[in-house]
């Protein structure tokens, strides 16, 4: 779609100078409503003529521009609005709720620019087309000094009573528990993708992919995993193409503005990337050893499924289909149950061929 231009110009051009000790509290101007269909529309017609800039770190003086991108990208996201769309804001105007949503993004973006990692990429016309907020390995925003210096302590006073209950009684504890459950001793020793968002008018240019790939290079060099919570089911395939895999799905305790439950897919990218069919199609590169290990894991998994299917087909006492447990990680190579063992066998053989090609024939299967 032809989305509205960036909310406000660069800091130096239109915003008053402020101390870097605390974030600006100004909310971003209200945007025109962006529908789901508009948000997933095709890239602009001039796509082939667009020159994309290099990935750059967001400074604290640029945090309003970066926050404006995230506020627009997550305007209708149930997880991002979880602390905003609560019972005691139900009678607020949409304008007032937008102001709160935008203000929260300002504080969160400033904190990551100051103590974590905030990156952006875009075009000459819209430099902040896409923005990502990360936390480095062994870096958090949990200490009292970090909370005070970044101004995050003020969030408790910006939220309503119900917003505070959701945030500190449900949302933040759930995120912390789940991260520890999934990564164990590596819970803090990872690259944690907190937010990544692209303006509707800049989608289709590969900007978000560029931001993640840049961070993935660092993670791979350091041998660190990457972790994220996906708030939109449609994004899971995109993250899988970059080497992430779903480890678990969790549900928030509260409901969205429409009274619906809110799920999140927890995803992890191991060093070197997880080989998936989407990753193969996207040309994601991995070392031969990493490729070999990932392929071997997938082959073992499919072989197990084949044996299980053959066993179940011979067991007339059971009428239940062969499926993975709901608690098991969603596997990128998992396919609908085959109609015959032969189809499962063919799937294994196809994977073996892919393994040899991508691993540079380092070892014959």
N, C-alpha and C positions, 0 to 999 in steps of 0.2 A: 504494500500500500504506500501511498504518498503520505507519510506520517508528518506531524508537525516538526518543525526544526527543534534543535536542542533547546532545553529550557535555560534561557539566559546565555550570555556570551561567556568567554573565559573570565576567570576571577579578576585578572589584572585590568580588564577593559570596563567592567561594569559593577564589580562588587567592592565595597569599602574594605580597606586593609584591616586585618584582624590579627591578634596575637595567635601564634601557632600553639599556644598552651591549651586552647579549647576550640571545639568546632563551632562553625557558624550555625546559628539556630534557625536561620531563615528557611522557610519551606519553598519548594519550587512552584512556579506558576502552574495552575491547573491546565492539564492537557485535554484535548478532545478525547472522548471515549474511544477506546480501541477494542473492537470485538474480537472474539476468538478467530473468526474467519479472516479478519483483516491481519491479525497477528501472524497468521500462517500463509499469507499471500506470497506471490512470486516476487523475486528481486526486481528493482527498477529496470526499465527498458535499457537504460544506459549502462547496464552491468558491466559489459565488456570494456567500457571506456573508463571505469572507475579505477583510480590508483589507490591502493591500500597502503597506509603508513606502517612503519615498524612498530612492534609492541614496545610500549614505554611505561615506566613506573609512574604512578600517580603521586604527586607531592601533596603535602597538606594544604598548600595554597590552591590546589586544583580540585579539592575534594567536592565542592559544590557541583562542578561540571560532571564529575564522575557519578556523584549521587543522583543527579538528575536523570542520567541514563538508566540507572538501576530502578529508580522510582517509576519511570515510564515502562520499563521492561516488565516489572512485577506489579503493575497496577491492578491486574485481575488475578493474581496468584494467591491461592488460598493460604499457603504456608506463610508467604511474606506478609499477608494481611491478617494473620492469626491473632496478633495482639491489637489490631485496629478494629476489626469487625466483631465486636463483642456486644453483649446485651446492653451495656450502659452507653453505647454509641449508636444504638439502633435508631434513635430519633434525630441524630445529627444529620446535617446536610451532607451530601456526597463531597462537597467542597471542603467541609471541615474535616471529614475523614481523610481526604486526600492530603490535607495539610499535615495531619499527624503521620500518615504513611511516609510522606516526603521528609519530614523532620527526623524520623527514625532512621531513614536511609542516610541522611546527612551525618548523624552521629556514628553510625556503623562504618560508613566509608572513611570518615576522618580517623577513627580508631585503627583501622587496618592500614591506612596510608602512613600513620605515625609509628605503629608497633608491629604491624604484620607486613603484608605485601599486597599492594593494589596495583593492577596493571590495566592499561587501556589500549585500544587500537581502533582506527577508523579511517576516514578519508580526509582529503583536504577540505571538503565542505563540512564535514562533521567528524572532527578528530576523536570525539568520545563516542563513537558508534557502538562499541562494546566494552564492557568493564568487568573485571574479575577481582574478587577479594579472596585472599589466601591467608593462611597462617603457616609460617615456616615450621619445620620439625623442631620440637622442644621449645616452641614459643607459644604462649597463650595470652589471653587477655583476662586472666583470672585473678592476678595479684591485686592487692589494694592500690599499689602505686600505679599500675597500668590503668585501672578503672578510674582513678582520680585524674591522672595526667591526660587521658584521652577524652575525659568528659562523659564517659559512659554512665557514671553514677547519676547523671541528670535524667537518664531515661526513666528511672523509677518515678520521677515527678512529671514526666511528659505523658506517661501512660495513665489510663483511667484505672479505677479500682479493679474492674474485671480484667483489664489488660495485664495488670501486675499479677493477679492471681494465675492467669494463664501462663504468663512468661516464667515466673519463678516457682510456680507450683506444678507445672506440667511440661511446658515446652523445653526450657533449658535443661532441666533434669533428665528428660527423655533423651535429648541429643547426647548428653554426657554419658549416660548409662549405655546407650547403644554403641557409641564409639568404642568404649572400653570392651564391651562384649565382642564386637567384631574384630578389633585389632589387638586386643589383649595388651601385652607389654609395649606394643608399638603405637598405642593410642595417641601419644603426644609426639612420637617420632615419625611424623608423616607430613605430607603436604595436604593441608585441609582446605578444600575449595568451599568457602562459605557462601559466596554468591557469584553468579556469572549471568549477565543479562545483556541483550542486544536490543537497541531501539527497533521498533517494527520497520521503519524505513530503511534500516541498514541490514536487515536479515537477507540471507542468501548470498552474502559476500564472503563467507568463510571466516568471519571475524572471531567468533567464539572459539572455533577450532584452532585458530592461530594462537589465541591466548592460552589454551590448554596445552597445546604442543610445546609452547615456549617453556611453560612450567614443567612439563614432562621431561624435557631435556635435563633440567636441573635434578629432578627426582631420580632419573635413571643414572646420572653421573654419580649421585650420592648413594644409590641403592636404596631409596626410600619409597614406600608405598604412597599412593594418593587416595584421598577419601572424600566422598561427597554425599549429600542427601538430595536426591532429585524430587522436586515437588510436582513435576508434570510427567505423567506416564509416557507422553509422546516423545520425551527427551531421552528415554532409556536407550533407544536404538542409536541415537547420536553419540552418547557416552560410550556405548559398547564399541563403536567404530574407532574410538580413541584408546581402547584397551581396558576400559572399566568393565566390571561384572557385578551383577546384583547379588548381594550377600543376604539381604533380608528386607522385608517390607514391614514398616511400623505404621501405627495409626495414632493420630493426635487424639487426646481425650475429648476436646471440644469439637463443635461442628462449625462449618463455614456459614456464610451469611444466608445461604439457601437451606440451611438445616441438614446438610450432607456431611458424612464422615470424610476426613482428610487423610489420605495415605501419603507415605514418603518411601521411595525406594533407596535403600542404603547401598552404595556402590564403592568398589575398591579397584584400584589399578595397581597391580604389583610391578616392581621394577622390571623394565623391559617390555611391559605391556602384555596383556592377555590376548592371545591369538583368537580372534573371532572371524566369522565369515565376513562381517562388515569391515573388520580391520583389514582383511585380505583384499577386499574390493577397494578399500581406500588407500592401499599401498603403504600401510603402516610398516615401518622397518623395525626389525629386532635382530639381535645377534643370533647366529646359528644355534648357539647353546641354549639361549632363552627360548627360541622357537621350538627346538627339539623337546625341551622339558614341557612346554605348554601343550604341544601336540600329543606327546606321550600321555599326559594326564587326560586329555580329551578322548584318546583312543581307549584307554582303560575304562573310562566312564561309559562310552558307547558299548564296549564289549560286555560290561556288566549289565547294561540294559538289554543287550541281545540275549544273554543267558537268562535273565529274568523273564523276558518275553517268551522264550522257548519253554521255560518251566511252567509259566502260567497258562500257556496254550495247551499244555498237556494235562493241566489240572482242571478237570471238569467241575470240581466242587466249587470253584471260585468263579464268580461272574463279574468281578470288579476289573476294570481296565488297569493296565500297567502304567502307573504314574509315579513321579517323584514325590517325596514327602513335602508338605507345605513349608516345613522348616528348612529344607535343603536349599542351597544356593541355586538361583535360576541359571542354568548353563546356556551359554551362547550357542552351543552346538545341539542343544536339545531340540528335537523335532517331534511332530505329532506321532503317536504310536504307529508303527509300520503295520501294513496289512499282512506281512509275512516275514519270517526270519531272514529271507533272502534280501529284502529291502534294507534291513538293519546291517546285514553283511556288506552290502554295496556301499552303505554310508561309511562304514569303517574303512573299506578299501579306498574310497575317495579321499578320506582324511589322510590316509597313509601317503597317497600320492602328493597331496598338498604339502605334507610334512617334508618329504624329500626335496620338493622344489624350493620351498621357502628356507629350509635349513641348509641349502647348498649341498645336499647329498652328504652331509657330514657322517651320517650313519644310515645304512640300509635297514629297513624294518623287516 
